[in-house]
Amino acid sequence: MWCGPHITATTRSLPVRVAGASLAVLLVALSLTCTRASAGTRYIDGVSDQSLPAWDGSFAGSPFASFFRSRWSRAGSGQISLARYVVQWDVMTEPSNGPHPDGNYRERFEAWLEDARGLALTPVVALTSYDRVYPGSPGEYLPRLEAILSRAGAMGYPIAYVEPWNEPNNQGRESAATAAALADSANGLCEAARACTVIAGDFEDRADAAPYVQAYARALTFEPRIWGVHPYVSVQAHSDANLVRLIAALPVHGSGQQIWFTEIGALYCSRGVARGEARQASDASYLVDTLLGDPALGPTHVFYYGFLFGGHAAAPCTAAGGQDSELYASPDVARAAARIIFRATGTVVPSRGAPASAASAQAAGAAWPPWTAAAKAMIEPVPDSVSAS
């Protein structure tokens, strides 16, 4: 493993001065990172899509699901081998009449389990709270996680990887100490069952992430083999400064450990503002050409958030909330970002029609199908002016 200073565009633009303050800034910009012992992926190999069971209204009869299976999934001729779902931590307290894309939240989660299994994808589950009700203690959390794992196993689709708490420094809204305690509980359960592996962290690359990461790592009672990060700010800012600082804040700067981009998306629309296909494609290019091309970052796996919004609906994107990172405007219309992400493997995905109008993605007051409650909360707003400091 090679360790050395990580030179970024931000670093190269710094004036060469040796005065105390300037030198301190330079040393931060040259945060020590290490090339991973094993080469990282150069392409998206995971799908994180809450609406997968409702593609074309229902996965079972979905032409897009058939297209995804043949063109995107590893079982076909594609690149996707993992599937990720962010589930309400106490989902198993709801009743169930079996998997259903239009059922209650538990039934929709069970539909995801069934459909992802049908695609032969390795399952990854992250826990969170969408209703602002949080586990009061690890003792309350643990049986809920155990119930999720047991149900998946009973359905013949045991969960391979567990993210104990999704994005605790943003969407998940947990203190570092609490998030670490949940991770400890999940790791104990996975080790005892010998059936799953914990992905620690799941941090968003906010400018203030490093102190949170350090506090979280200090509070852990085990040494994670895998750390999850969500580089949304880096992708939108086209700067890896925040991400580099986050990784440098991990124990031994993350060396000897795997880094997974457990969630990332390029935004077509954000909070009612249509950024458009060109900006979405530019962000996708930065992701695959710059971040995934950097051996100092070297993510082992990368999950893209949002392929196709379900229920024949446009992803809700209004000033009141919602963001659209979907790769497909409709089942038969690929956006430019899809072609960029697909071409990373040396192949081409065709666009078969005109892009959907921005107006349809922003329709004020448009009703959300009931199963999209989880999707609404997933991508938190990135500041209009993204700071890398």
Contacts in CASP RR format, 6 or more apart in sequence:
PFRMAT RR
TARGET T0000
AUTHOR 0000-0000-0000
METHOD contacts of the structure
MODEL  1
MWCGPHITATTRSLPVRVAGASLAVLLVALSLTCTRASAGTRYIDGVSDQ
SLPAWDGSFAGSPFASFFRSRWSRAGSGQISLARYVVQWDVMTEPSNGPH
PDGNYRERFEAWLEDARGLALTPVVALTSYDRVYPGSPGEYLPRLEAILS
RAGAMGYPIAYVEPWNEPNNQGRESAATAAALADSANGLCEAARACTVIA
GDFEDRADAAPYVQAYARALTFEPRIWGVHPYVSVQAHSDANLVRLIAAL
PVHGSGQQIWFTEIGALYCSRGVARGEARQASDASYLVDTLLGDPALGPT
HVFYYGFLFGGHAAAPCTAAGGQDSELYASPDVARAAARIIFRATGTVVP
SRGAPASAASAQAAGAAWPPWTAAAKAMIEPVPDSVSAS
1 34 0 8 1.000
1 35 0 8 1.000
1 36 0 8 1.000
1 37 0 8 1.000
1 255 0 8 1.000
1 256 0 8 1.000
2 34 0 8 1.000
2 35 0 8 1.000
3 32 0 8 1.000
3 33 0 8 1.000
3 34 0 8 1.000
3 35 0 8 1.000
3 253 0 8 1.000
3 255 0 8 1.000
4 32 0 8 1.000
4 33 0 8 1.000
4 34 0 8 1.000
5 11 0 8 1.000
5 30 0 8 1.000
5 31 0 8 1.000
5 32 0 8 1.000
6 30 0 8 1.000
6 31 0 8 1.000
6 32 0 8 1.000
6 33 0 8 1.000
6 244 0 8 1.000
6 296 0 8 1.000
7 30 0 8 1.000
8 29 0 8 1.000
8 239 0 8 1.000
8 240 0 8 1.000
8 241 0 8 1.000
8 244 0 8 1.000
9 239 0 8 1.000
10 29 0 8 1.000
10 239 0 8 1.000
10 241 0 8 1.000
10 388 0 8 1.000
11 26 0 8 1.000
11 29 0 8 1.000
11 30 0 8 1.000
14 22 0 8 1.000
14 25 0 8 1.000
14 26 0 8 1.000
14 29 0 8 1.000
15 22 0 8 1.000
17 23 0 8 1.000
17 26 0 8 1.000
28 245 0 8 1.000
29 241 0 8 1.000
31 244 0 8 1.000
31 245 0 8 1.000
31 248 0 8 1.000
31 253 0 8 1.000
32 248 0 8 1.000
32 253 0 8 1.000
33 244 0 8 1.000
33 247 0 8 1.000
33 248 0 8 1.000
33 253 0 8 1.000
33 254 0 8 1.000
33 255 0 8 1.000
33 296 0 8 1.000
33 297 0 8 1.000
34 252 0 8 1.000
34 253 0 8 1.000
34 254 0 8 1.000
34 255 0 8 1.000
34 256 0 8 1.000
34 296 0 8 1.000
35 295 0 8 1.000
35 296 0 8 1.000
35 298 0 8 1.000
36 255 0 8 1.000
36 256 0 8 1.000
36 258 0 8 1.000
36 259 0 8 1.000
36 295 0 8 1.000
36 298 0 8 1.000
36 300 0 8 1.000
37 256 0 8 1.000
38 300 0 8 1.000
39 295 0 8 1.000
39 298 0 8 1.000
40 292 0 8 1.000
40 295 0 8 1.000
40 298 0 8 1.000
40 299 0 8 1.000
40 300 0 8 1.000
41 292 0 8 1.000
41 298 0 8 1.000
41 299 0 8 1.000
41 300 0 8 1.000
41 301 0 8 1.000
41 302 0 8 1.000
42 288 0 8 1.000
42 292 0 8 1.000
42 293 0 8 1.000
42 344 0 8 1.000
43 79 0 8 1.000
43 288 0 8 1.000
43 292 0 8 1.000
43 302 0 8 1.000
43 341 0 8 1.000
43 344 0 8 1.000
43 345 0 8 1.000
44 79 0 8 1.000
44 80 0 8 1.000
44 288 0 8 1.000
44 302 0 8 1.000
44 303 0 8 1.000
44 304 0 8 1.000
44 341 0 8 1.000
44 344 0 8 1.000
45 74 0 8 1.000
45 79 0 8 1.000
45 80 0 8 1.000
45 81 0 8 1.000
45 82 0 8 1.000
45 301 0 8 1.000
45 302 0 8 1.000
46 80 0 8 1.000
46 81 0 8 1.000
46 82 0 8 1.000
46 83 0 8 1.000
46 84 0 8 1.000
46 121 0 8 1.000
46 301 0 8 1.000
46 302 0 8 1.000
46 303 0 8 1.000
46 304 0 8 1.000
47 72 0 8 1.000
47 80 0 8 1.000
47 82 0 8 1.000
47 83 0 8 1.000
47 84 0 8 1.000
47 121 0 8 1.000
47 303 0 8 1.000
47 304 0 8 1.000
47 306 0 8 1.000
47 307 0 8 1.000
48 83 0 8 1.000
48 84 0 8 1.000
48 85 0 8 1.000
48 86 0 8 1.000
48 262 0 8 1.000
48 263 0 8 1.000
48 303 0 8 1.000
48 304 0 8 1.000
48 305 0 8 1.000
48 306 0 8 1.000
49 83 0 8 1.000
49 305 0 8 1.000
49 306 0 8 1.000
49 307 0 8 1.000
49 308 0 8 1.000
50 85 0 8 1.000
50 86 0 8 1.000
50 112 0 8 1.000
50 306 0 8 1.000
50 372 0 8 1.000
50 374 0 8 1.000
50 375 0 8 1.000
50 378 0 8 1.000
51 306 0 8 1.000
51 308 0 8 1.000
51 309 0 8 1.000
51 310 0 8 1.000
51 311 0 8 1.000
51 371 0 8 1.000
51 372 0 8 1.000
51 375 0 8 1.000
52 59 0 8 1.000
52 83 0 8 1.000
52 112 0 8 1.000
52 115 0 8 1.000
52 116 0 8 1.000
52 307 0 8 1.000
53 59 0 8 1.000
53 99 0 8 1.000
53 101 0 8 1.000
53 108 0 8 1.000
53 111 0 8 1.000
53 112 0 8 1.000
53 114 0 8 1.000
53 115 0 8 1.000
53 371 0 8 1.000
54 101 0 8 1.000
54 102 0 8 1.000
54 108 0 8 1.000
54 310 0 8 1.000
54 311 0 8 1.000
54 369 0 8 1.000
54 371 0 8 1.000
55 62 0 8 1.000
55 64 0 8 1.000
55 65 0 8 1.000
55 68 0 8 1.000
55 307 0 8 1.000
55 308 0 8 1.000
55 310 0 8 1.000
55 311 0 8 1.000
55 331 0 8 1.000
56 62 0 8 1.000
56 63 0 8 1.000
56 64 0 8 1.000
56 65 0 8 1.000
56 310 0 8 1.000
56 311 0 8 1.000
56 312 0 8 1.000
56 331 0 8 1.000
57 101 0 8 1.000
57 310 0 8 1.000
57 311 0 8 1.000
57 312 0 8 1.000
58 101 0 8 1.000
59 65 0 8 1.000
59 101 0 8 1.000
59 111 0 8 1.000
59 115 0 8 1.000
60 115 0 8 1.000
62 331 0 8 1.000
63 331 0 8 1.000
63 332 0 8 1.000
64 308 0 8 1.000
64 328 0 8 1.000
64 331 0 8 1.000
64 332 0 8 1.000
65 115 0 8 1.000
65 119 0 8 1.000
67 331 0 8 1.000
68 80 0 8 1.000
68 119 0 8 1.000
68 307 0 8 1.000
69 75 0 8 1.000
69 76 0 8 1.000
69 119 0 8 1.000
70 76 0 8 1.000
70 77 0 8 1.000
71 77 0 8 1.000
71 78 0 8 1.000
71 342 0 8 1.000
71 349 0 8 1.000
72 78 0 8 1.000
72 79 0 8 1.000
72 80 0 8 1.000
72 307 0 8 1.000
72 342 0 8 1.000
73 80 0 8 1.000
73 81 0 8 1.000
73 119 0 8 1.000
73 120 0 8 1.000
73 121 0 8 1.000
74 80 0 8 1.000
74 81 0 8 1.000
74 120 0 8 1.000
74 121 0 8 1.000
75 119 0 8 1.000
75 120 0 8 1.000
75 121 0 8 1.000
78 345 0 8 1.000
78 347 0 8 1.000
79 342 0 8 1.000
79 344 0 8 1.000
79 345 0 8 1.000
80 119 0 8 1.000
80 121 0 8 1.000
81 121 0 8 1.000
81 122 0 8 1.000
82 121 0 8 1.000
82 122 0 8 1.000
82 123 0 8 1.000
82 124 0 8 1.000
82 301 0 8 1.000
82 303 0 8 1.000
83 112 0 8 1.000
83 116 0 8 1.000
83 119 0 8 1.000
83 121 0 8 1.000
83 122 0 8 1.000
83 123 0 8 1.000
83 124 0 8 1.000
84 123 0 8 1.000
84 124 0 8 1.000
84 125 0 8 1.000
84 126 0 8 1.000
84 262 0 8 1.000
84 263 0 8 1.000
84 303 0 8 1.000
85 109 0 8 1.000
85 112 0 8 1.000
85 116 0 8 1.000
85 123 0 8 1.000
85 124 0 8 1.000
85 125 0 8 1.000
85 126 0 8 1.000
86 125 0 8 1.000
86 126 0 8 1.000
86 127 0 8 1.000
86 128 0 8 1.000
86 166 0 8 1.000
86 263 0 8 1.000
86 374 0 8 1.000
86 378 0 8 1.000
87 109 0 8 1.000
87 125 0 8 1.000
87 126 0 8 1.000
87 127 0 8 1.000
87 128 0 8 1.000
87 148 0 8 1.000
87 374 0 8 1.000
88 105 0 8 1.000
88 109 0 8 1.000
88 127 0 8 1.000
88 128 0 8 1.000
88 129 0 8 1.000
88 130 0 8 1.000
88 131 0 8 1.000
88 374 0 8 1.000
89 127 0 8 1.000
89 128 0 8 1.000
89 129 0 8 1.000
89 134 0 8 1.000
89 135 0 8 1.000
89 141 0 8 1.000
89 144 0 8 1.000
89 145 0 8 1.000
90 133 0 8 1.000
90 135 0 8 1.000
90 144 0 8 1.000
91 105 0 8 1.000
91 106 0 8 1.000
91 109 0 8 1.000
91 144 0 8 1.000
91 148 0 8 1.000
92 106 0 8 1.000
92 144 0 8 1.000
92 147 0 8 1.000
92 148 0 8 1.000
92 151 0 8 1.000
93 144 0 8 1.000
94 104 0 8 1.000
94 105 0 8 1.000
94 106 0 8 1.000
94 107 0 8 1.000
95 104 0 8 1.000
95 106 0 8 1.000
96 104 0 8 1.000
96 106 0 8 1.000
96 107 0 8 1.000
96 110 0 8 1.000
97 107 0 8 1.000
98 107 0 8 1.000
98 110 0 8 1.000
99 107 0 8 1.000
99 110 0 8 1.000
99 111 0 8 1.000
99 113 0 8 1.000
99 114 0 8 1.000
100 107 0 8 1.000
100 108 0 8 1.000
100 110 0 8 1.000
100 111 0 8 1.000
101 108 0 8 1.000
101 111 0 8 1.000
101 371 0 8 1.000
102 108 0 8 1.000
102 369 0 8 1.000
102 370 0 8 1.000
102 371 0 8 1.000
103 111 0 8 1.000
103 370 0 8 1.000
103 371 0 8 1.000
105 371 0 8 1.000
105 373 0 8 1.000
105 374 0 8 1.000
108 371 0 8 1.000
110 151 0 8 1.000
110 155 0 8 1.000
113 123 0 8 1.000
113 151 0 8 1.000
113 152 0 8 1.000
113 155 0 8 1.000
113 157 0 8 1.000
114 155 0 8 1.000
114 157 0 8 1.000
116 123 0 8 1.000
116 157 0 8 1.000
117 123 0 8 1.000
117 155 0 8 1.000
117 156 0 8 1.000
117 157 0 8 1.000
122 160 0 8 1.000
122 161 0 8 1.000
123 152 0 8 1.000
123 157 0 8 1.000
123 158 0 8 1.000
123 159 0 8 1.000
123 160 0 8 1.000
123 161 0 8 1.000
124 159 0 8 1.000
124 160 0 8 1.000
124 161 0 8 1.000
124 162 0 8 1.000
124 163 0 8 1.000
124 199 0 8 1.000
124 262 0 8 1.000
124 303 0 8 1.000
125 148 0 8 1.000
125 152 0 8 1.000
125 159 0 8 1.000
125 161 0 8 1.000
125 162 0 8 1.000
125 163 0 8 1.000
126 162 0 8 1.000
126 163 0 8 1.000
126 165 0 8 1.000
126 166 0 8 1.000
126 202 0 8 1.000
126 262 0 8 1.000
127 141 0 8 1.000
127 144 0 8 1.000
127 145 0 8 1.000
127 148 0 8 1.000
127 162 0 8 1.000
127 163 0 8 1.000
127 164 0 8 1.000
127 165 0 8 1.000
127 166 0 8 1.000
127 182 0 8 1.000
128 165 0 8 1.000
128 166 0 8 1.000
128 167 0 8 1.000
128 171 0 8 1.000
128 172 0 8 1.000
129 172 0 8 1.000
129 173 0 8 1.000
130 373 0 8 1.000
130 374 0 8 1.000
130 377 0 8 1.000
132 173 0 8 1.000
134 173 0 8 1.000
134 174 0 8 1.000
135 141 0 8 1.000
135 144 0 8 1.000
135 182 0 8 1.000
138 181 0 8 1.000
138 182 0 8 1.000
138 184 0 8 1.000
138 185 0 8 1.000
139 185 0 8 1.000
141 182 0 8 1.000
141 185 0 8 1.000
142 185 0 8 1.000
142 186 0 8 1.000
142 189 0 8 1.000
145 162 0 8 1.000
145 164 0 8 1.000
145 185 0 8 1.000
145 186 0 8 1.000
145 189 0 8 1.000
146 189 0 8 1.000
148 159 0 8 1.000
149 158 0 8 1.000
149 159 0 8 1.000
149 162 0 8 1.000
149 189 0 8 1.000
149 193 0 8 1.000
149 195 0 8 1.000
149 196 0 8 1.000
152 158 0 8 1.000
152 159 0 8 1.000
153 159 0 8 1.000
158 195 0 8 1.000
158 196 0 8 1.000
159 195 0 8 1.000
159 196 0 8 1.000
160 196 0 8 1.000
160 197 0 8 1.000
161 196 0 8 1.000
161 197 0 8 1.000
161 198 0 8 1.000
161 199 0 8 1.000
161 226 0 8 1.000
162 186 0 8 1.000
162 190 0 8 1.000
162 196 0 8 1.000
162 197 0 8 1.000
162 198 0 8 1.000
162 199 0 8 1.000
163 198 0 8 1.000
163 199 0 8 1.000
163 201 0 8 1.000
163 202 0 8 1.000
163 228 0 8 1.000
163 262 0 8 1.000
164 179 0 8 1.000
164 182 0 8 1.000
164 183 0 8 1.000
164 185 0 8 1.000
164 186 0 8 1.000
164 187 0 8 1.000
164 198 0 8 1.000
164 200 0 8 1.000
164 201 0 8 1.000
164 202 0 8 1.000
165 172 0 8 1.000
165 174 0 8 1.000
165 179 0 8 1.000
165 182 0 8 1.000
165 183 0 8 1.000
165 201 0 8 1.000
165 202 0 8 1.000
166 172 0 8 1.000
166 202 0 8 1.000
166 263 0 8 1.000
167 202 0 8 1.000
167 203 0 8 1.000
167 204 0 8 1.000
167 230 0 8 1.000
167 263 0 8 1.000
167 380 0 8 1.000
168 174 0 8 1.000
168 175 0 8 1.000
168 176 0 8 1.000
168 178 0 8 1.000
168 179 0 8 1.000
168 201 0 8 1.000
168 202 0 8 1.000
168 203 0 8 1.000
168 212 0 8 1.000
168 216 0 8 1.000
169 176 0 8 1.000
169 203 0 8 1.000
169 204 0 8 1.000
169 206 0 8 1.000
169 209 0 8 1.000
169 212 0 8 1.000
169 213 0 8 1.000
170 204 0 8 1.000
170 206 0 8 1.000
170 230 0 8 1.000
170 380 0 8 1.000
171 204 0 8 1.000
171 377 0 8 1.000
171 378 0 8 1.000
171 379 0 8 1.000
171 380 0 8 1.000
174 182 0 8 1.000
176 212 0 8 1.000
176 213 0 8 1.000
176 215 0 8 1.000
176 216 0 8 1.000
176 219 0 8 1.000
177 215 0 8 1.000
177 216 0 8 1.000
177 219 0 8 1.000
179 201 0 8 1.000
179 216 0 8 1.000
180 216 0 8 1.000
180 217 0 8 1.000
180 219 0 8 1.000
180 220 0 8 1.000
181 219 0 8 1.000
183 198 0 8 1.000
183 200 0 8 1.000
183 201 0 8 1.000
183 216 0 8 1.000
183 220 0 8 1.000
183 222 0 8 1.000
183 224 0 8 1.000
184 220 0 8 1.000
184 221 0 8 1.000
184 222 0 8 1.000
186 198 0 8 1.000
187 198 0 8 1.000
187 222 0 8 1.000
187 224 0 8 1.000
188 222 0 8 1.000
189 196 0 8 1.000
190 196 0 8 1.000
190 197 0 8 1.000
190 198 0 8 1.000
197 225 0 8 1.000
197 226 0 8 1.000
198 224 0 8 1.000
198 226 0 8 1.000
199 224 0 8 1.000
199 226 0 8 1.000
199 227 0 8 1.000
199 228 0 8 1.000
199 260 0 8 1.000
199 262 0 8 1.000
200 216 0 8 1.000
200 220 0 8 1.000
200 224 0 8 1.000
200 226 0 8 1.000
200 227 0 8 1.000
200 228 0 8 1.000
201 213 0 8 1.000
201 216 0 8 1.000
201 224 0 8 1.000
201 227 0 8 1.000
201 228 0 8 1.000
201 229 0 8 1.000
202 228 0 8 1.000
202 229 0 8 1.000
202 230 0 8 1.000
202 262 0 8 1.000
202 263 0 8 1.000
203 209 0 8 1.000
203 212 0 8 1.000
203 213 0 8 1.000
203 216 0 8 1.000
203 228 0 8 1.000
203 229 0 8 1.000
203 230 0 8 1.000
203 246 0 8 1.000
204 229 0 8 1.000
204 230 0 8 1.000
204 232 0 8 1.000
204 233 0 8 1.000
204 380 0 8 1.000
205 229 0 8 1.000
205 230 0 8 1.000
205 231 0 8 1.000
205 232 0 8 1.000
205 233 0 8 1.000
205 234 0 8 1.000
205 242 0 8 1.000
205 243 0 8 1.000
205 246 0 8 1.000
206 233 0 8 1.000
206 242 0 8 1.000
207 233 0 8 1.000
207 242 0 8 1.000
207 387 0 8 1.000
207 388 0 8 1.000
207 389 0 8 1.000
209 242 0 8 1.000
209 245 0 8 1.000
209 246 0 8 1.000
209 249 0 8 1.000
210 245 0 8 1.000
210 246 0 8 1.000
210 248 0 8 1.000
210 249 0 8 1.000
211 249 0 8 1.000
213 246 0 8 1.000
213 249 0 8 1.000
213 250 0 8 1.000
214 249 0 8 1.000
217 249 0 8 1.000
217 250 0 8 1.000
217 251 0 8 1.000
223 251 0 8 1.000
224 257 0 8 1.000
225 257 0 8 1.000
225 258 0 8 1.000
226 257 0 8 1.000
226 258 0 8 1.000
226 259 0 8 1.000
226 260 0 8 1.000
226 300 0 8 1.000
227 250 0 8 1.000
227 254 0 8 1.000
227 257 0 8 1.000
227 258 0 8 1.000
227 259 0 8 1.000
227 260 0 8 1.000
228 259 0 8 1.000
228 260 0 8 1.000
228 261 0 8 1.000
228 262 0 8 1.000
229 243 0 8 1.000
229 246 0 8 1.000
229 247 0 8 1.000
229 259 0 8 1.000
229 260 0 8 1.000
229 261 0 8 1.000
229 262 0 8 1.000
230 261 0 8 1.000
230 262 0 8 1.000
230 263 0 8 1.000
230 264 0 8 1.000
231 240 0 8 1.000
231 242 0 8 1.000
231 243 0 8 1.000
231 261 0 8 1.000
231 264 0 8 1.000
231 287 0 8 1.000
231 291 0 8 1.000
232 264 0 8 1.000
232 265 0 8 1.000
232 379 0 8 1.000
232 382 0 8 1.000
233 242 0 8 1.000
233 243 0 8 1.000
233 382 0 8 1.000
233 386 0 8 1.000
234 240 0 8 1.000
234 241 0 8 1.000
234 242 0 8 1.000
234 243 0 8 1.000
234 291 0 8 1.000
235 264 0 8 1.000
235 265 0 8 1.000
235 266 0 8 1.000
235 283 0 8 1.000
235 286 0 8 1.000
235 287 0 8 1.000
235 291 0 8 1.000
236 267 0 8 1.000
236 283 0 8 1.000
236 382 0 8 1.000
236 386 0 8 1.000
237 386 0 8 1.000
237 388 0 8 1.000
238 282 0 8 1.000
238 283 0 8 1.000
238 286 0 8 1.000
238 290 0 8 1.000
239 386 0 8 1.000
239 388 0 8 1.000
240 290 0 8 1.000
240 291 0 8 1.000
240 294 0 8 1.000
240 297 0 8 1.000
241 388 0 8 1.000
241 389 0 8 1.000
242 388 0 8 1.000
243 291 0 8 1.000
243 297 0 8 1.000
244 296 0 8 1.000
244 297 0 8 1.000
247 253 0 8 1.000
247 254 0 8 1.000
247 259 0 8 1.000
247 297 0 8 1.000
250 257 0 8 1.000
251 257 0 8 1.000
258 300 0 8 1.000
259 297 0 8 1.000
259 298 0 8 1.000
259 299 0 8 1.000
259 300 0 8 1.000
260 299 0 8 1.000
260 300 0 8 1.000
260 301 0 8 1.000
260 302 0 8 1.000
260 303 0 8 1.000
261 291 0 8 1.000
261 299 0 8 1.000
261 301 0 8 1.000
261 302 0 8 1.000
261 303 0 8 1.000
262 301 0 8 1.000
262 303 0 8 1.000
263 303 0 8 1.000
263 305 0 8 1.000
263 378 0 8 1.000
264 287 0 8 1.000
264 302 0 8 1.000
264 303 0 8 1.000
264 304 0 8 1.000
264 305 0 8 1.000
265 283 0 8 1.000
265 287 0 8 1.000
265 304 0 8 1.000
265 305 0 8 1.000
265 306 0 8 1.000
265 325 0 8 1.000
265 379 0 8 1.000
266 280 0 8 1.000
266 281 0 8 1.000
266 283 0 8 1.000
266 284 0 8 1.000
266 287 0 8 1.000
266 325 0 8 1.000
266 337 0 8 1.000
267 275 0 8 1.000
267 279 0 8 1.000
267 280 0 8 1.000
267 283 0 8 1.000
267 323 0 8 1.000
267 324 0 8 1.000
267 325 0 8 1.000
267 379 0 8 1.000
267 382 0 8 1.000
268 274 0 8 1.000
268 275 0 8 1.000
268 276 0 8 1.000
268 277 0 8 1.000
268 279 0 8 1.000
268 280 0 8 1.000
268 324 0 8 1.000
268 325 0 8 1.000
268 326 0 8 1.000
268 335 0 8 1.000
268 337 0 8 1.000
268 361 0 8 1.000
269 275 0 8 1.000
269 276 0 8 1.000
269 315 0 8 1.000
269 317 0 8 1.000
269 323 0 8 1.000
269 324 0 8 1.000
269 358 0 8 1.000
269 361 0 8 1.000
269 362 0 8 1.000
270 317 0 8 1.000
270 322 0 8 1.000
270 323 0 8 1.000
270 324 0 8 1.000
270 381 0 8 1.000
270 382 0 8 1.000
271 317 0 8 1.000
271 318 0 8 1.000
271 319 0 8 1.000
271 321 0 8 1.000
271 322 0 8 1.000
271 323 0 8 1.000
271 381 0 8 1.000
272 317 0 8 1.000
272 318 0 8 1.000
272 319 0 8 1.000
272 321 0 8 1.000
272 322 0 8 1.000
272 362 0 8 1.000
274 317 0 8 1.000
274 358 0 8 1.000
274 361 0 8 1.000
274 362 0 8 1.000
276 358 0 8 1.000
277 335 0 8 1.000
277 336 0 8 1.000
277 337 0 8 1.000
277 355 0 8 1.000
278 336 0 8 1.000
280 325 0 8 1.000
280 335 0 8 1.000
280 336 0 8 1.000
280 337 0 8 1.000
281 335 0 8 1.000
281 336 0 8 1.000
281 337 0 8 1.000
281 339 0 8 1.000
281 340 0 8 1.000
283 337 0 8 1.000
284 336 0 8 1.000
284 337 0 8 1.000
284 340 0 8 1.000
284 341 0 8 1.000
285 340 0 8 1.000
287 302 0 8 1.000
287 341 0 8 1.000
288 340 0 8 1.000
288 341 0 8 1.000
288 344 0 8 1.000
291 297 0 8 1.000
291 299 0 8 1.000
292 298 0 8 1.000
292 299 0 8 1.000
292 302 0 8 1.000
292 344 0 8 1.000
304 325 0 8 1.000
304 327 0 8 1.000
304 341 0 8 1.000
305 325 0 8 1.000
305 378 0 8 1.000
305 379 0 8 1.000
306 325 0 8 1.000
306 326 0 8 1.000
306 327 0 8 1.000
307 326 0 8 1.000
307 327 0 8 1.000
307 328 0 8 1.000
308 326 0 8 1.000
308 327 0 8 1.000
308 328 0 8 1.000
308 330 0 8 1.000
308 331 0 8 1.000
309 315 0 8 1.000
309 324 0 8 1.000
309 326 0 8 1.000
309 372 0 8 1.000
309 375 0 8 1.000
310 369 0 8 1.000
310 372 0 8 1.000
311 369 0 8 1.000
313 366 0 8 1.000
313 368 0 8 1.000
313 369 0 8 1.000
313 372 0 8 1.000
314 324 0 8 1.000
314 329 0 8 1.000
314 356 0 8 1.000
314 360 0 8 1.000
314 361 0 8 1.000
314 363 0 8 1.000
314 366 0 8 1.000
315 322 0 8 1.000
315 323 0 8 1.000
315 324 0 8 1.000
315 325 0 8 1.000
315 326 0 8 1.000
315 361 0 8 1.000
315 375 0 8 1.000
316 322 0 8 1.000
316 324 0 8 1.000
316 361 0 8 1.000
316 366 0 8 1.000
316 368 0 8 1.000
316 372 0 8 1.000
316 376 0 8 1.000
317 323 0 8 1.000
317 324 0 8 1.000
317 361 0 8 1.000
317 362 0 8 1.000
318 362 0 8 1.000
318 363 0 8 1.000
318 364 0 8 1.000
318 365 0 8 1.000
318 366 0 8 1.000
319 364 0 8 1.000
320 365 0 8 1.000
321 376 0 8 1.000
321 381 0 8 1.000
322 376 0 8 1.000
322 379 0 8 1.000
323 379 0 8 1.000
323 381 0 8 1.000
324 361 0 8 1.000
325 379 0 8 1.000
326 335 0 8 1.000
327 334 0 8 1.000
327 335 0 8 1.000
327 337 0 8 1.000
327 338 0 8 1.000
327 341 0 8 1.000
328 334 0 8 1.000
328 335 0 8 1.000
328 338 0 8 1.000
329 335 0 8 1.000
329 355 0 8 1.000
329 356 0 8 1.000
330 356 0 8 1.000
332 352 0 8 1.000
332 353 0 8 1.000
333 351 0 8 1.000
333 352 0 8 1.000
333 353 0 8 1.000
333 354 0 8 1.000
333 355 0 8 1.000
333 356 0 8 1.000
334 349 0 8 1.000
334 350 0 8 1.000
334 351 0 8 1.000
334 352 0 8 1.000
335 351 0 8 1.000
335 355 0 8 1.000
336 351 0 8 1.000
338 349 0 8 1.000
338 351 0 8 1.000
339 348 0 8 1.000
339 349 0 8 1.000
339 350 0 8 1.000
339 351 0 8 1.000
342 348 0 8 1.000
342 349 0 8 1.000
343 349 0 8 1.000
368 376 0 8 1.000
END
